[in-house]
Amino acid sequence: MPALRSSGASESKAGFYLVMAYLLFEFGRPQELIPGLRVIPFGTGLSVLILLNVLMAGKLDLSRVQTKLWIPLFIVMAIHVPIAVNNFWALMTFKDMVLLFFVYLGIVTFVNSLERMMKLMSMWLGIMGFLAVMGIAKGGVGIGAWMGDENDFCMVMNMATPFGYFLLFSAGTLKERMKYLGLLGTFILAAMASLSRGGFIGLASVGAYCWYRSPKKLNALIVVMVAVVFMVLLAPDTYWDEIASSTSDETMEVGTGAERLYTWGIGLEMFYSNPIIGIGQSNFPWTFQDYEAGRTFHEKSIAGRQAHSAWVTLISELGLIGIVLIGGMLLQCFRDLRWVTSKFALPVVRPPSRQPMQTREDIRVHLARAMEGSLIGFIVSGVFISILWYPSLWITMALVVALRNISQIEEGELRLDAVRSRYQAGVPFPKLGR
């Protein structure tokens, strides 16, 4: 791994520490565990402080595609505030997204070196490890707030799993390998503790991606096999019974599977009736009864419930414009990560016979693959879980942009170092053609 470049001794670290504090309070949730802290709006306060630090630093950068797409997204959400059926929830979700954008800006501004990225990753994985242990102890749910539901908690664990997996391959010492292996196992066990059937499909997609993108397929296969054995030995019978019931006739005809299909059908009707801008953020439960139009699910209305899918939520609440904007953000994230991988993935050099083949991967490549796997975990889990407006996706997007920025700066510095070394060695530069 290359030496980590410092972000500059003279630069204020306040913004970076505020970002770390936000992640602690948003994901670690100490305010749910310590009496009296819950009444303090840590998320709002830290988000505003982060924005103030971005503005005072004079480093506000709106050049990235993902950042630019936030602006029209806000315009659409603002339009919905006065016209949505439930103005209050449209306003609250708009406010929450604005605060998340402040944090997004803080991450892309202050996580500006590989050194800072690794510090943030170390703390974030520690938070995820703590959250996983607490989730196992609590029977498969998070500490509280938006992770209090087992499906939402499983999604967070699915998104954390690729980081434990790919950073395992970046570890240079036995101690580091054992740390990442322990985190990986804990994330998987926590996901299983949730008994989430939709989350299991997301976890399986993450596992398939991790093996496919691994630089060393044989080593990766061993890790995957260990994880599978780990799951088989430690998962309770109720877990496998729950997963097996996902496609049972009872589930698909009268159970949660049938209910999801019924709900999604109503969501599509919302989209067909409002194809351009949708019905408004967080308004799916509040308009459901209107589109249900007297129909029932087994003689009972299920109005007031979420869409059971991030993507049905998206198309029904924000329409085609939302699909284009959020789809464009995700597409650009994958492009950015592929760019990082293409720039820093070193070619495999085949050694002489009877010697093992070595792959010397840069830490940025492992981070890029971990973030890509995390996004895939969100996308697949989101087919079955209403998670669109939670922080996980938007924080991951910010990390992707920060990694692209860092990698682009590092690439330029490496080129400059190569030119400087060539000059100092007295090697003549090629003449430019006419």
N, C-alpha and C positions, 0 to 999 in steps of 0.2 A: 504494500500500500504506500502511495506517495506521502511525503511529509505534508501535514496539514498546514495550510497557509493561514496566517493570522489575519483577522479582519481589520487590524490596525489598532495600535495601542491608544492612539489619541481619540478614537471614536467612542462615543458614549455607549455603554452597555445597557442602559436603562430600558430601551425598547425591547431588546432581546430578552431581558429578564421578565418584562411584562408579558411577553408572548409565552414564556415558560410557565409563568404564574397562571395565565389564562387556561392553558392545557391542564394544569393541575386541578383547578377548580371546576373546569367543565367536564373532565373525564374522571379524575380521581375522586371528586365530590367530597372533600373533607368536611364541607358545611353540612352534609347529611349525617356525619358521624359525631361531630362535636356540638354539644348543646349550645344554642344561642346564635350559631353562625348562619343558620338558614335564613334568618331575616335580613341578612346583608346581601345586596344584589352584586355579588362579586363579578358575575359575567358582564353585566352592563358597565360597571365601573371600570373594569380592566379593559374592555373594548374601547371605551372612550379615551382612556389614558394612552392606549396603543396608538389610536389615530392622532392624538395630540403630539406624541413623540415622532410619528412619521412626518407630520407637517413641520415640526420644529427642526427636524433633521434636514429638511429641504430635499428629500430623496423620493418624493412621490413619483412613481413610475407607472404610467397607464399604457405602456407600449405593447405588452403581451396580449395575445388574442383573448385569452381567458379573462383578463382584466377588463378589456374593452367590452366584452359581452355582458358583464355585470350591469353596465349602464342601461342598455335597452331592456334588460330583465327588470330593473327597478322601475322603469317607465311603465311597463305592462302591469306590474304589481301595484303601482301607485294609481293607475287607472281603475283597478278593481276596488280600491278602498271605498269610494263613494257609491259604486254601483252593485257590489256583491250583495247577495241575500243576507249574509251575516257580515256587516261592516266591521264589527269588532275583531273577529278572528282574521279577517283580511288585513286589518291594520296591524294586529299583533305579529302576524307572520312577516309582514313587510318590515316592521321594526326589527324583528329578530334577524332577518336577512341583512339589513343595513349594519347591525352590530357585528354579524359574522364577516361582512365585507371589511370592516375596520381591522379585524383580526387577520383576515387574508392579506391585507396590505401590510400589516406588521410583519407577517412571516416572510413575504417576498422582499421586504425592505431590510429587515434586520437579520434574517438567516442568510447572510451574504458571504459566507466562506464555508469551506468544507469542515473546518474546525467547529464552527457553530452548528452546522448541520448534524455532526456526530454527537455534539453535546445535547442537542435537542432530541436526537434519536435515543440516546442513552436514557434521558429522563422520561421520554414518552414511553419507551418499552418498560421502564420501571413502573410507570403508572398503569400500563396495560397488565403487567404481571400482578400488581396489587389488586386491580379490578377483577382479574381472572380468579384469583384466590378467594376474594370476597364473593364472587358469583358462585363458585363451587360451594362455599360454606352456606350461602343463602338459597341453595337449591336451584340455581340456574337463572337468577335474575341479577341485574346490576345493583349498585348501591342506592340508586334512587333517580328521581326526575325522569328524563326521557329514556333511560336505560332500565327503568323499573319493569318493563315488559320483557319476557324471556326471548321473544323473537328479535327485538331490537338489540338486546344484549348479545345474542348469538351473532348478529350482523357485525357488531364491533369486534368480537373475537375472530370472526372470519377475516376481517380486514387487517387484524394484527398478525395473523398466522404467517403470511408471506415474509414479514420482517424477521421473525424468528428463524424462518427457514433459510432465506438467502444470506442473512448476516452470519449464519452458521458457517457457510462456505467462505466467508471473508475472514473468519477468525484465524489469527496467527498463532495462538497458544492453546494448550489443552484447557486451561481455565476458561478462556473465552468461548471455546466450543461447547464446554459443559454448560455455560451460562445460557447460550442461545438454544441449546438442545432442551434445557430445562424450561425455558420460556415457551418454546414451540409445543412441548408436551402439555404445559399448563393451559395454553390457549386452546388446544384441541379438547382437553378434558373439560374446560369451562363451556365450550360450545356444545359438547355432548350433554353437559348437566342441564342445559336449557330445554332439552327435549323438543327443540324446534325442528319441525319437518322441512319447512322452507329454508331454515338456516342450514340444515344438513346438506341440501342440494347446493347451497352456496359454498359450504366447506368442501364438498366433493369437487366442485369446479376449481377452487383454489388449489387443492391437491393435484389435480390433473395439470393445471398451469405450472405449478412449481416444478413438477417432474419434466414437463416439456421444455421449460426455459432453463433448466439446470445446465451449467457448463460441463459438469462431469456426470454423465447419465448413469454410470454404474454406482457411483457413490450416492447419487440422488435416489436410485432405486432402493438402495439399502436403507436410507433414511425414511423413505416412504413406507417400506415394508415394516420397519420398526414402529412407525406411527400407526400402521394398520393393526399390528399385533398389540400395541399399546391400547388402541381403541377396543379391540375384541376382549382383552383381558379385564379392562377397567370399566367399560360401559355396563351399566345395569341392564337387566333383561327388559325393563320398562322402556329403555331407550330404543332398543331394536324393535320392540313391539310397536312403539310409536312411529318409527320410520317405516316399518312394514305396512302400517295402516294407511300410509299416504295415498296409495292407489287402490285401496280395497273398495269393493262395491258399496259398502255402507258409507264410506267417506265421500265417494264421488256422487252418490245418489241422495243422501240425506244429511251427511256430515259437513265438516268444514270445507271439504273440497267442493261440494255442491254449492255451499254458501258463497265461496269465493267466485265461482263461475257466475252465479246469479248477480253478485255485486259488480263484477267486471262488466257484465252485460249492461247493467244500468249506467256504469261509467262510460261505456262506449256511446250510449244514447246521449249522455251529457255532451260528449265531444261532437257528435253529429249535429247537435242542436246549436253548439257554440264552437265551431271549428277553428276560428281565428285566434281568439284570446282566451277561450275557456270560460268557466264559471267563477274563477277567482280563487286565489290561494287559500287553502284550508277551508274551503266551502263545500267540499264533497259531502260531508255528513249532513250539512244543513240544507242542501238542495235535493238530497236523495229521495225524500218522500214525494217531492213534486214529480220527479221523473219515474218513480215507482208507479204512480198513477193508479193506485188502488190494488196493484198486484201484491202478492205476499210470497214469502218463502216458507212453505209448509204452514200456511194459514197464519203467518205472523210477519208483520213488517219489521225490517231490520234497519230502518232509517236511523241516522245518528251515529253509525259506525263508519270507520275508515275504509278506504278502498282495498285494503289487504294487498296493495302493490304500489310501489313507488312510481311505476311507469303508467299505470292506470290513473294514479293521482296526477301525474304530469299532463297527460293528454286531456283529461277532463277539466283540470283547473287552469291550465295555461294554454291549451290548444296548440295549434301549429307553430305559433310564435315561440312558445315555451319549448317545443320539441327542437326547433332549429337552434335556439339559444343554448339550452343546456346540452343538447346533442353536440353542438359546435364546441362547447367547452371540453366535453369528454374526448371528442375526436382530437382536439389540439393537445390534450394531455398525453394521449397515446403517441402522437407525433413527436412531442417533446422528449418523451422517454425513449423512443426509438432513436432519436437524434443523439441523446446522451450515450446510449448503448453503442451506436455506430462509431462515435468518436473515441470512446475509451475502452472498448472491448479489444484486447490485444489478440492477434492471430495465434492460433494453436501451432506451436513448433514441434514437429515430430522428432523425437530424440533418436539416437542410434538404437539398433535392435536390442531387445532384452531389458530396456529401461522404460519405466512408466512414462506415459505422455503427460506433460504438465500444462496446465492452463493458468496463466497469471492474470487474473481478473482484477481490474481496478475497483475500488470501493464504490465509486460512482455507478458502475455497472450493476453491482449488487443492490444498491439503493434503488436504481431505476427499475430493476426487475421486481423488487419488493413492492414498490409503489404501483406498478402495473398489475401485479397480482392482487393488491389491495383493492384497486378499482374494479377488477373483475369480480372479486368477492362481493363488492357492493352491488354491482350491476345484476349479478345472478340472484343474490339474496333479495334484492329489491323487486324481483318479479313477484315475490310472494309476501313482501312485508312493506308496510307504509312508512318509509324512512327518508323520503325526499327532503323534508325540511329540517332534518337533524344535522348537527355540525359535521359528522364524519366525512361526508363527501366533500364538503367545501374546504375543510382543513386539509384533506389529502390533495385537493387541487392546488392549494397554496404551496404545499410541500413540493409538488411537481414543478411548479413555476420557479420556486426557489432553487431547486436542483438544476434546472435548465440554466438559470442565471449564473449560478456558481460554476457550472461546467463550461459555459461560454467564456467566462472570465478566465478560468483556469486554462482553457485551450489557448486563448490569446497569450497568456503569460508563458505557457510552454513553448509556443512558437517564438516568442521574443527571446526566451532563454536559449533556444536552439540557434537563433541568428547571432546572439551575443557570443555563444561558445564558438561558433564558426569564425566569427570575426577575430576573437582572441587567439584562436589557433592559427590564424593567418591563411585560412582556406579561402581562395578566391571565389567570389560569387559569380554565378553564370551570367553571361552577357544577355541583355534583352534583345530579342529579335526586332527587326524593323517592322 
